Amino acid sequence: MMDMDRTRPDIRPAELAAQLRVAVWRAARRMRHVSDVEITPTLHAALRTVERHGPVTAGQLAKYEHVQKPTITRTIRELVERGLIERLPDPIDGRVTWLQTTAAGTALLHAARRRTDVYLTQRLKALEPEERETLRKAAEILDRLAQNGVEP
């Protein structure tokens, strides 16, 4: 069996894709655990989207979350029942309802971010400065990879 040098410059994209998929998945799972948001990842994602882009309509939220209208309707209902988002009537068009985060929803997201930031800060402090710089560059690259673009 060939010894895989992970720093070799000629790493094949498929090998790197597999390695990144596992590493990013593990990191995301760990951060979700540390954030301890007390809601499902689906609700958490929708709540973050409403906070970031809100106020939004149900249709807009469905597009952002890449789900169908029936799915987002259930998600919205649960977030409203938990007091994390609220429905607001459109002042001009009574058929339109806007969604925005409540103070409780915003507080939940902020607390989750604080817990995750504390966890990551502690982990990063244990690294060498060169490793932190490598991660800074990797974060920029990962962000570019995650941007909406042409789907393969």
RODO-2510 file (C-alpha; in nm, 4 decimals, decimal comma):
residues 152
     n   res          X          Y          Z
     1     m     0,0000     0,0000     0,0000
     2     m     0,1284     0,3433    -0,0947
     3     d     0,2021     0,5921     0,1854
     4     m    -0,0241     0,8928     0,1278
     5     d     0,1653     1,2171     0,1876
     6     r    -0,1157     1,4629     0,2594
     7     t     0,1058     1,7633     0,1792
     8     r     0,2034     1,6581    -0,1717
     9     p     0,1212     1,9262    -0,4265
    10     d    -0,0207     1,6827    -0,6836
    11     i    -0,3098     1,5516    -0,4758
    12     r    -0,5964     1,4510    -0,6993
    13     p    -0,9145     1,6597    -0,6667
    14     a    -1,1235     1,3462    -0,5964
    15     e    -0,8941     1,2485    -0,3069
    16     l    -0,9061     1,6004    -0,1656
    17     a    -1,2843     1,6125    -0,2080
    18     a    -1,3222     1,2951    -0,0025
    19     q    -1,0873     1,4224     0,2674
    20     l    -1,2601     1,7632     0,2830
    21     r    -1,6087     1,6080     0,2894
    22     v    -1,5215     1,4040     0,5971
    23     a    -1,3331     1,6841     0,7752
    24     v    -1,6006     1,9471     0,7107
    25     w    -1,8795     1,7064     0,8073
    26     r    -1,7045     1,6197     1,1358
    27     a    -1,6348     1,9838     1,2157
    28     a    -1,9940     2,0847     1,1398
    29     r    -2,1309     1,7993     1,3499
    30     r    -1,9044     1,8934     1,6412
    31     m    -2,0017     2,2604     1,6222
    32     r    -2,3725     2,1705     1,6100
    33     h    -2,3204     1,9614     1,9232
    34     v    -2,1269     2,2381     2,1006
    35     s    -2,3802     2,5060     2,0019
    36     d    -2,6501     2,3127     2,1914
    37     v    -2,9374     2,5006     2,0274
    38     e    -3,2096     2,2652     2,1538
    39     i    -3,3775     2,2598     1,8112
    40     t    -3,3249     2,0398     1,5080
    41     p    -3,0634     2,1317     1,2464
    42     t    -3,3478     2,2017     1,0004
    43     l    -3,5134     2,4503     1,2359
    44     h    -3,1777     2,6029     1,3224
    45     a    -3,0906     2,6539     0,9546
    46     a    -3,4276     2,8129     0,8790
    47     l    -3,4042     3,0386     1,1845
    48     r    -3,0556     3,1532     1,0789
    49     t    -3,1868     3,2252     0,7307
    50     v    -3,4775     3,4332     0,8616
    51     e    -3,2354     3,6254     1,0821
    52     r    -2,9909     3,6847     0,7981
    53     h    -3,2358     3,7699     0,5190
    54     g    -3,5486     3,8690     0,7070
    55     p    -3,8096     3,9764     0,6962
    56     v    -3,8824     3,7121     0,4300
    57     t    -4,1901     3,5467     0,2884
    58     a    -4,2468     3,1726     0,3173
    59     g    -4,1672     3,1369    -0,0522
    60     q    -3,8391     3,3222    -0,0147
    61     l    -3,7457     3,1101     0,2852
    62     a    -3,8224     2,7918     0,0899
    63     k    -3,5914     2,9108    -0,1892
    64     y    -3,3098     2,9976     0,0516
    65     e    -3,3440     2,6597     0,2203
    66     h    -3,3850     2,4696    -0,1085
    67     v    -3,7051     2,2984     0,0041
    68     q    -4,0624     2,2757    -0,1199
    69     k    -4,3464     2,4911     0,0124
    70     p    -4,5093     2,2115     0,2233
    71     t    -4,1787     2,1434     0,3979
    72     i    -4,1132     2,5078     0,4795
    73     t    -4,4729     2,5487     0,5980
    74     r    -4,4147     2,2815     0,8663
    75     t    -4,0815     2,4398     0,9598
    76     i    -4,2387     2,7850     0,9908
    77     r    -4,5249     2,6510     1,2018
    78     e    -4,2822     2,4897     1,4454
    79     l    -4,0624     2,8003     1,4692
    80     v    -4,3706     3,0171     1,5339
    81     e    -4,5041     2,7724     1,7966
    82     r    -4,1667     2,7856     1,9735
    83     g    -4,1746     3,1656     1,9694
    84     l    -3,8571     3,1913     1,7594
    85     i    -4,0074     3,3714     1,4592
    86     e    -4,3213     3,5729     1,4094
    87     r    -4,5550     3,6376     1,1188
    88     l    -4,6138     3,9993     1,0206
    89     p    -4,8850     4,1168     0,7802
    90     d    -4,7745     4,3149     0,4788
    91     p    -4,8982     4,6736     0,5267
    92     i    -4,9877     4,7045     0,1561
    93     d    -5,0862     4,3544     0,0425
    94     g    -5,2977     4,1662     0,2945
    95     r    -5,2282     3,8370     0,1146
    96     v    -4,8570     3,8552     0,2008
    97     t    -4,7115     3,7517     0,5351
    98     w    -4,3563     3,8342     0,6355
    99     l    -4,1429     3,6285     0,8731
   100     q    -3,8893     3,7719     1,1128
   101     t    -3,7029     3,6470     1,4167
   102     t    -3,8323     3,7260     1,7620
   103     a    -3,6137     3,8384     2,0493
   104     a    -3,6143     3,4751     2,1708
   105     g    -3,5027     3,3503     1,8275
   106     t    -3,2243     3,6055     1,8077
   107     a    -3,1118     3,5227     2,1631
   108     l    -3,1034     3,1508     2,0834
   109     l    -2,8864     3,2107     1,7767
   110     h    -2,6510     3,4458     1,9609
   111     a    -2,6073     3,2003     2,2487
   112     a    -2,5331     2,9185     2,0048
   113     r    -2,2750     3,1330     1,8239
   114     r    -2,1087     3,2297     2,1514
   115     r    -2,0764     2,8653     2,2591
   116     t    -1,9355     2,7672     1,9219
   117     d    -1,6943     3,0621     1,9149
   118     v    -1,5654     2,9786     2,2634
   119     y    -1,5114     2,6168     2,1612
   120     l    -1,3294     2,7112     1,8394
   121     t    -1,1212     2,9794     2,0121
   122     q    -1,0008     2,7300     2,2711
   123     r    -0,9148     2,4785     1,9986
   124     l    -0,7355     2,7410     1,7871
   125     k    -0,5270     2,8625     2,0813
   126     a    -0,3726     2,5144     2,1000
   127     l    -0,2432     2,5400     1,7423
   128     e     0,0832     2,6859     1,6179
   129     p     0,0587     3,0318     1,4530
   130     e     0,1384     2,8763     1,1131
   131     e    -0,1488     2,6307     1,1552
   132     r    -0,3878     2,9135     1,2408
   133     e    -0,2757     3,1023     0,9289
   134     t    -0,3323     2,7892     0,7196
   135     l    -0,6833     2,7591     0,8632
   136     r    -0,7509     3,1286     0,7934
   137     k    -0,6610     3,0731     0,4290
   138     a    -0,8593     2,7487     0,4182
   139     a    -1,1655     2,9279     0,5612
   140     e    -1,1503     3,1810     0,2762
   141     i    -1,1197     2,9028     0,0196
   142     l    -1,4003     2,6975     0,1754
   143     d    -1,6220     3,0040     0,1757
   144     r    -1,5562     3,0512    -0,1977
   145     l    -1,6321     2,6833    -0,2618
   146     a    -1,9604     2,7150    -0,0723
   147     q    -2,0793     3,0180    -0,2690
   148     n    -2,3716     2,9597    -0,4992
   149     g    -2,2458     2,8987    -0,8441
   150     v    -2,2766     2,6520    -1,1216
   151     e    -2,3764     2,3137    -0,9856
   152     p    -2,1586     2,0273    -1,1105
***
